[in-house]
Amino acid sequence: MFSPEQISVNPDGSLRVHVLYRLDEWFYGMVLSFGDQVMVERPAEAAEEVKRRAQLIMRRYDNQDR
């Protein structure tokens, strides 16, 4: 999915991936597929949209009839 040139290793062992994607449904689905193992740093509007979508997912589970 990512080429070796796009990936760098942080001092703590985590990975940083530098890529350019169109901010569309595919992008958000791909990012959310990594669950809690991903953080979008830039652009800020993409990070906010990922956060918004994650909150919607959480609300869906919080509002289940049990």
N, CA, C and O atoms as a printed pandas DataFrame, in Angstrom:
     atom_number atom_name residue_name chain_id  residue_number  x_coord  y_coord  z_coord
0              1         N          MET        A               1    0.824   -1.190    0.000
1              2        CA          MET        A               1    0.000    0.000    0.000
2              3         C          MET        A               1    0.869    1.255    0.000
3              4         O          MET        A               1    0.559    2.220   -0.698
4              5         N          PHE        A               2    1.939    1.251    0.765
5              6        CA          PHE        A               2    2.848    2.395    0.821
6              7         C          PHE        A               2    4.228    1.941    0.379
7              8         O          PHE        A               2    4.662    0.836    0.704
8              9         N          SER        A               3    4.905    2.785   -0.354
9             10        CA          SER        A               3    6.256    2.437   -0.793
10            11         C          SER        A               3    7.250    2.759    0.328
11            12         O          SER        A               3    6.975    3.614    1.170
12            13         N          PRO        A               4    8.388    2.088    0.344
13            14        CA          PRO        A               4    9.380    2.338    1.395
14            15         C          PRO        A               4    9.813    3.810    1.482
15            16         O          PRO        A               4   10.155    4.295    2.560
16            17         N          GLU        A               5    9.795    4.506    0.360
17            18        CA          GLU        A               5   10.193    5.924    0.361
18            19         C          GLU        A               5    9.196    6.802    1.115
19            20         O          GLU        A               5    9.542    7.909    1.526
20            21         N          GLN        A               6    7.979    6.329    1.301
21            22        CA          GLN        A               6    6.935    7.106    1.971
22            23         C          GLN        A               6    6.929    6.885    3.485
23            24         O          GLN        A               6    6.212    7.576    4.208
24            25         N          ILE        A               7    7.717    5.933    3.962
25            26        CA          ILE        A               7    7.652    5.525    5.366
26            27         C          ILE        A               7    8.949    5.872    6.089
27            28         O          ILE        A               7   10.043    5.614    5.588
28            29         N          SER        A               8    8.807    6.458    7.269
29            30        CA          SER        A               8    9.971    6.672    8.131
30            31         C          SER        A               8    9.618    6.140    9.517
31            32         O          SER        A               8    8.451    6.096    9.906
32            33         N          VAL        A               9   10.650    5.739   10.249
33            34        CA          VAL        A               9   10.464    5.180   11.588
34            35         C          VAL        A               9   10.782    6.265   12.610
35            36         O          VAL        A               9   11.850    6.877   12.569
36            37         N          ASN        A              10    9.850    6.496   13.522
37            38        CA          ASN        A              10   10.042    7.469   14.598
38            39         C          ASN        A              10   10.900    6.856   15.700
39            40         O          ASN        A              10   11.009    5.632   15.781
40            41         N          PRO        A              11   11.505    7.674   16.540
41            42        CA          PRO        A              11   12.336    7.152   17.631
42            43         C          PRO        A              11   11.614    6.156   18.537
43            44         O          PRO        A              11   12.248    5.258   19.090
44            45         N          ASP        A              12   10.296    6.302   18.696
45            46        CA          ASP        A              12    9.540    5.381   19.554
46            47         C          ASP        A              12    9.141    4.095   18.840
47            48         O          ASP        A              12    8.471    3.245   19.425
48            49         N          GLY        A              13    9.547    3.945   17.581
49            50        CA          GLY        A              13    9.242    2.743   16.828
50            51         C          GLY        A              13    7.982    2.835   15.987
51            52         O          GLY        A              13    7.728    1.968   15.151
52            53         N          SER        A              14    7.194    3.871   16.197
53            54        CA          SER        A              14    6.004    4.058   15.372
54            55         C          SER        A              14    6.426    4.510   13.970
55            56         O          SER        A              14    7.567    4.917   13.750
56            57         N          LEU        A              15    5.507    4.433   13.055
57            58        CA          LEU        A              15    5.805    4.789   11.670
58            59         C          LEU        A              15    5.122    6.087   11.283
59            60         O          LEU        A              15    4.021    6.385   11.746
60            61         N          ARG        A              16    5.776    6.845   10.441
61            62        CA          ARG        A              16    5.183    8.042    9.846
62            63         C          ARG        A              16    5.150    7.802    8.348
63            64         O          ARG        A              16    6.157    7.449    7.736
64            65         N          VAL        A              17    3.976    7.999    7.773
65            66        CA          VAL        A              17    3.796    7.790    6.338
66            67         C          VAL        A              17    3.453    9.123    5.705
67            68         O          VAL        A              17    2.516    9.801    6.128
68            69         N          HIS        A              18    4.213    9.494    4.695
69            70        CA          HIS        A              18    3.997   10.752    3.971
70            71         C          HIS        A              18    3.387   10.419    2.620
71            72         O          HIS        A              18    4.051    9.859    1.747
72            73         N          VAL        A              19    2.116   10.769    2.454
73            74        CA          VAL        A              19    1.421   10.493    1.195
74            75         C          VAL        A              19    0.508   11.658    0.848
75            76         O          VAL        A              19    0.119   12.446    1.710
76            77         N          LEU        A              20    0.179   11.746   -0.421
77            78        CA          LEU        A              20   -0.794   12.726   -0.894
78            79         C          LEU        A              20   -1.965   11.966   -1.486
79            80         O          LEU        A              20   -1.801   11.186   -2.425
80            81         N          TYR        A              21   -3.142   12.194   -0.936
81            82        CA          TYR        A              21   -4.359   11.562   -1.425
82            83         C          TYR        A              21   -5.448   12.610   -1.567
83            84         O          TYR        A              21   -5.429   13.645   -0.901
84            85         N          ARG        A              22   -6.378   12.327   -2.431
85            86        CA          ARG        A              22   -7.585   13.145   -2.529
86            87         C          ARG        A              22   -8.409   12.855   -1.275
87            88         O          ARG        A              22   -8.519   11.704   -0.852
88            89         N          LEU        A              23   -8.983   13.893   -0.688
89            90        CA          LEU        A              23   -9.800   13.720    0.517
90            91         C          LEU        A              23  -11.206   13.326    0.091
91            92         O          LEU        A              23  -12.095   14.169   -0.034
92            93         N          ASP        A              24  -11.387   12.029   -0.130
93            94        CA          ASP        A              24  -12.669   11.509   -0.586
94            95         C          ASP        A              24  -13.083   10.326    0.278
95            96         O          ASP        A              24  -12.404   10.003    1.253
96            97         N          GLU        A              25  -14.184    9.681   -0.069
97            98        CA          GLU        A              25  -14.685    8.559    0.728
98            99         C          GLU        A              25  -13.662    7.429    0.837
99           100         O          GLU        A              25  -13.529    6.806    1.890
100          101         N          TRP        A              26  -12.947    7.169   -0.248
101          102        CA          TRP        A              26  -11.934    6.116   -0.208
102          103         C          TRP        A              26  -10.872    6.445    0.845
103          104         O          TRP        A              26  -10.495    5.592    1.649
104          105         N          PHE        A              27  -10.403    7.680    0.829
105          106        CA          PHE        A              27   -9.379    8.102    1.788
106          107         C          PHE        A              27   -9.849    7.904    3.229
107          108         O          PHE        A              27   -9.141    7.306    4.039
108          109         N          TYR        A              28  -11.041    8.404    3.544
109          110        CA          TYR        A              28  -11.524    8.301    4.924
110          111         C          TYR        A              28  -11.758    6.848    5.321
111          112         O          TYR        A              28  -11.469    6.464    6.455
112          113         N          GLY        A              29  -12.270    6.045    4.414
113          114        CA          GLY        A              29  -12.441    4.624    4.704
114          115         C          GLY        A              29  -11.110    3.937    4.960
115          116         O          GLY        A              29  -10.987    3.126    5.879
116          117         N          MET        A              30  -10.110    4.265    4.142
117          118        CA          MET        A              30   -8.788    3.669    4.305
118          119         C          MET        A              30   -8.188    4.075    5.651
119          120         O          MET        A              30   -7.663    3.228    6.372
120          121         N          VAL        A              31   -8.262    5.352    5.991
121          122        CA          VAL        A              31   -7.702    5.817    7.261
122          123         C          VAL        A              31   -8.415    5.156    8.434
123          124         O          VAL        A              31   -7.763    4.671    9.359
124          125         N          LEU        A              32   -9.735    5.130    8.405
125          126        CA          LEU        A              32  -10.486    4.544    9.513
126          127         C          LEU        A              32  -10.260    3.042    9.623
127          128         O          LEU        A              32  -10.456    2.469   10.695
128          129         N          SER        A              33   -9.851    2.395    8.539
129          130        CA          SER        A              33   -9.598    0.949    8.595
130          131         C          SER        A              33   -8.407    0.618    9.488
131          132         O          SER        A              33   -8.256   -0.531    9.902
132          133         N          PHE        A              34   -7.567    1.589    9.791
133          134        CA          PHE        A              34   -6.434    1.373   10.681
134          135         C          PHE        A              34   -6.828    1.490   12.156
135          136         O          PHE        A              34   -5.999    1.268   13.039
136          137         N          GLY        A              35   -8.077    1.834   12.422
137          138        CA          GLY        A              35   -8.572    1.926   13.799
138          139         C          GLY        A              35   -7.776    2.913   14.625
139          140         O          GLY        A              35   -7.480    4.022   14.180
140          141         N          ASP        A              36   -7.431    2.494   15.836
141          142        CA          ASP        A              36   -6.706    3.401   16.738
142          143         C          ASP        A              36   -5.198    3.405   16.499
143          144         O          ASP        A              36   -4.439    3.955   17.297
144          145         N          GLN        A              37   -4.776    2.798   15.414
145          146        CA          GLN        A              37   -3.343    2.744   15.100
146          147         C          GLN        A              37   -2.916    3.835   14.123
147          148         O          GLN        A              37   -1.797    3.800   13.611
148          149         N          VAL        A              38   -3.791    4.804   13.858
149          150        CA          VAL        A              38   -3.471    5.848   12.888
150          151         C          VAL        A              38   -3.820    7.215   13.443
151          152         O          VAL        A              38   -4.739    7.360   14.248
152          153         N          MET        A              39   -3.075    8.214   13.002
153          154        CA          MET        A              39   -3.383    9.605   13.325
154          155         C          MET        A              39   -3.060   10.444   12.100
155          156         O          MET        A              39   -1.931   10.432   11.609
156          157         N          VAL        A              40   -4.043   11.164   11.616
157          158        CA          VAL        A              40   -3.829   12.085   10.503
158          159         C          VAL        A              40   -3.317   13.389   11.106
159          160         O          VAL        A              40   -3.955   13.974   11.980
160          161         N          GLU        A              41   -2.174   13.829   10.635
161          162        CA          GLU        A              41   -1.599   15.072   11.158
162          163         C          GLU        A              41   -1.956   16.278   10.296
163          164         O          GLU        A              41   -2.246   17.359   10.808
164          165         N          ARG        A              42   -1.932   16.078    8.990
165          166        CA          ARG        A              42   -2.211   17.172    8.066
166          167         C          ARG        A              42   -2.913   16.628    6.844
167          168         O          ARG        A              42   -2.697   15.472    6.479
168          169         N          PRO        A              43   -3.716   17.395    6.226
169          170        CA          PRO        A              43   -4.160   18.735    6.609
170          171         C          PRO        A              43   -5.143   18.675    7.777
171          172         O          PRO        A              43   -5.766   17.646    8.037
172          173         N          ALA        A              44   -5.261   19.783    8.459
173          174        CA          ALA        A              44   -6.112   19.850    9.645
174          175         C          ALA        A              44   -7.550   19.472    9.333
175          176         O          ALA        A              44   -8.206   18.829   10.152
176          177         N          GLU        A              45   -8.050   19.854    8.173
177          178        CA          GLU        A              45   -9.444   19.533    7.848
178          179         C          GLU        A              45   -9.652   18.025    7.685
179          180         O          GLU        A              45  -10.734   17.516    7.977
180          181         N          ALA        A              46   -8.631   17.316    7.226
181          182        CA          ALA        A              46   -8.731   15.858    7.121
182          183         C          ALA        A              46   -8.723   15.235    8.515
183          184         O          ALA        A              46   -9.488   14.309    8.786
184          185         N          ALA        A              47   -7.865   15.737    9.396
185          186        CA          ALA        A              47   -7.823   15.236   10.768
186          187         C          ALA        A              47   -9.164   15.460   11.460
187          188         O          ALA        A              47   -9.652   14.574   12.161
188          189         N          GLU        A              48   -9.759   16.624   11.273
189          190        CA          GLU        A              48  -11.059   16.930   11.878
190          191         C          GLU        A              48  -12.158   16.037   11.320
191          192         O          GLU        A              48  -13.046   15.612   12.058
192          193         N          GLU        A              49  -12.105   15.751   10.036
193          194        CA          GLU        A              49  -13.122   14.896    9.422
194          195         C          GLU        A              49  -12.988   13.456    9.916
195          196         O          GLU        A              49  -14.000   12.794   10.150
196          197         N          VAL        A              50  -11.776   12.964   10.076
197          198        CA          VAL        A              50  -11.576   11.619   10.630
198          199         C          VAL        A              50  -12.131   11.580   12.055
199          200         O          VAL        A              50  -12.812   10.626   12.432
200          201         N          LYS        A              51  -11.847   12.587   12.825
201          202        CA          LYS        A              51  -12.356   12.671   14.202
202          203         C          LYS        A              51  -13.878   12.692   14.208
203          204         O          LYS        A              51  -14.495   11.990   15.009
204          205         N          ARG        A              52  -14.492   13.473   13.342
205          206        CA          ARG        A              52  -15.955   13.569   13.261
206          207         C          ARG        A              52  -16.561   12.212   12.935
207          208         O          ARG        A              52  -17.540   11.792   13.552
208          209         N          ARG        A              53  -15.967   11.531   11.958
209          210        CA          ARG        A              53  -16.491   10.217   11.560
210          211         C          ARG        A              53  -16.321    9.185   12.671
211          212         O          ARG        A              53  -17.198    8.346   12.877
212          213         N          ALA        A              54  -15.213    9.239   13.380
213          214        CA          ALA        A              54  -15.002    8.316   14.498
214          215         C          ALA        A              54  -16.023    8.580   15.606
215          216         O          ALA        A              54  -16.525    7.642   16.225
216          217         N          GLN        A              55  -16.325    9.833   15.850
217          218        CA          GLN        A              55  -17.330   10.164   16.857
218          219         C          GLN        A              55  -18.708    9.659   16.446
219          220         O          GLN        A              55  -19.471    9.194   17.293
220          221         N          LEU        A              56  -19.037    9.742   15.167
221          222        CA          LEU        A              56  -20.316    9.210   14.687
222          223         C          LEU        A              56  -20.390    7.699   14.900
223          224         O          LEU        A              56  -21.438    7.171   15.272
224          225         N          ILE        A              57  -19.283    7.013   14.666
225          226        CA          ILE        A              57  -19.247    5.567   14.895
226          227         C          ILE        A              57  -19.472    5.271   16.376
227          228         O          ILE        A              57  -20.241    4.375   16.724
228          229         N          MET        A              58  -18.807    6.015   17.236
229          230        CA          MET        A              58  -18.961    5.808   18.678
230          231         C          MET        A              58  -20.409    6.042   19.107
231          232         O          MET        A              58  -20.954    5.264   19.890
232          233         N          ARG        A              59  -21.032    7.098   18.603
233          234        CA          ARG        A              59  -22.423    7.396   18.957
234          235         C          ARG        A              59  -23.367    6.293   18.513
235          236         O          ARG        A              59  -24.341    5.982   19.198
236          237         N          ARG        A              60  -23.073    5.706   17.365
237          238        CA          ARG        A              60  -23.914    4.605   16.873
238          239         C          ARG        A              60  -23.927    3.472   17.883
239          240         O          ARG        A              60  -24.982    2.890   18.137
240          241         N          TYR        A              61  -22.786    3.145   18.461
241          242        CA          TYR        A              61  -22.710    2.072   19.438
242          243         C          TYR        A              61  -23.250    2.494   20.801
243          244         O          TYR        A              61  -23.811    1.669   21.521
244          245         N          ASP        A              62  -23.089    3.765   21.164
245          246        CA          ASP        A              62  -23.607    4.251   22.431
246          247         C          ASP        A              62  -25.128    4.252   22.452
247          248         O          ASP        A              62  -25.722    4.117   23.521
248          249         N          ASN        A              63  -25.769    4.400   21.308
249          250        CA          ASN        A              63  -27.217    4.535   21.241
250          251         C          ASN        A              63  -27.934    3.234   20.920
251          252         O          ASN        A              63  -29.115    3.252   20.570
252          253         N          GLN        A              64  -27.256    2.126   21.030
253          254        CA          GLN        A              64  -27.896    0.840   20.760
254          255         C          GLN        A              64  -28.869    0.488   21.870
255          256         O          GLN        A              64  -28.600    0.716   23.049
256          257         N          ASP        A              65  -29.994   -0.068   21.477
257          258        CA          ASP        A              65  -30.923   -0.609   22.490
258          259         C          ASP        A              65  -30.351   -1.919   22.982
259          260         O          ASP        A              65  -30.020   -2.796   22.184
260          261         N          ARG        A              66  -30.234   -2.058   24.260
261          262        CA          ARG        A              66  -29.646   -3.290   24.817
262          263         C          ARG        A              66  -30.673   -4.063   25.589
263          264         O          ARG        A              66  -30.367   -5.126   26.130
